[in-house]
Amino acid sequence: MTAITRDEVAHLARLSRLALDESELDTLAAQLGDILTAVAKVQEVATGDIPPSSHALPLTNVHRPDEARPGLTPEQALSGAPAVEEQRFRVPRILGEEE
């Protein structure tokens, strides 16, 4: 795997609209090179005879049935609210809208 160059990092920074100084370009070039090397090692290990999977361990019965359960009454839900108005949580206005 070829190392990533400072010019490539600078190009990526421009595309990402990141302002990087000279030392950051050098540091990121080395770090991105390490990442690419690690990815290349993983690609060497992954062979075609291993089926793709979403989990390391097989999962079964991970879903529960969707059953309706009793919920809180409006009074219970609003009991700890600092302010209530018309059976709703009253919150401070933040957008400056008129009533």
C-alpha positions, -999 to +999 in steps of 0.1 A: +000+000+000+014+034-010+015+061+017-008+090+015+011+122+006+009+157+021-005+169-012-034+144-011-041+154+025-041+191+015-065+182-014-088+164+010-087+193+034-096+217+006-126+195-004-137+193+032-131+230+037-107+224+065-079+249+072-048+229+081-014+243+088+019+226+076+024+205+108-012+193+107-008+182+071+023+161+081+006+146+111-026+137+092-006+122+063+011+098+087-022+090+106-041+084+074-013+062+061-016+041+093-053+038+088-049+027+052-023+001+063-047-013+089-075-015+064-052-033+040-043-059+067-080-065+073-086-070+036-059-096+035-076-116+062-111-114+048-114-142+023-142-150-001-152-182+016-164-165+048-201-155+044-209-119+053-226-114+087-240-085+106-231-099+141-202-119+154-226-142+172-258-157+158-289-139+172-322-155+177-355-142+192-342-107+195-376-091+189-405-090+214-441-089+202-456-055+198-483-054+225-502-024+238-495-017+275-512+008+297-494+041+298-493+071+321-524+093+326-520+129+316-519+138+353-491+113+360-471+124+330-474+161+340-469+156+377-433+165+377-434+193+351-424+228+363-452+244+343-484+229+328-509+246+305-540+229+290-527+193+299-494+200+281-459+208+292-454+245+292-420+255+279-404+289+273-409+305+239-376+304+219-387+315+185-403+348+194-436+338+178-468+357+188-495+339+206 
